[in-house]
């Protein structure tokens, strides 16, 4: 029984580490998406300004 409990604990710890890694990656991708969107907005604004001049 002790071995079974140890295996469960190890599996839960591994699952927790993978879950934490996945959540961190999601935040990183979301942040990169916002940065790319902001850069696109600046390019669009500059293009519109140059077109109107």
Secondary structure, 3 states (H helix, E strand, C coil): CHHHHHHHHHHHHHHHHHHHHHHHHHHHHHHHHHHHHHHHHHHHHHHHHHHHC
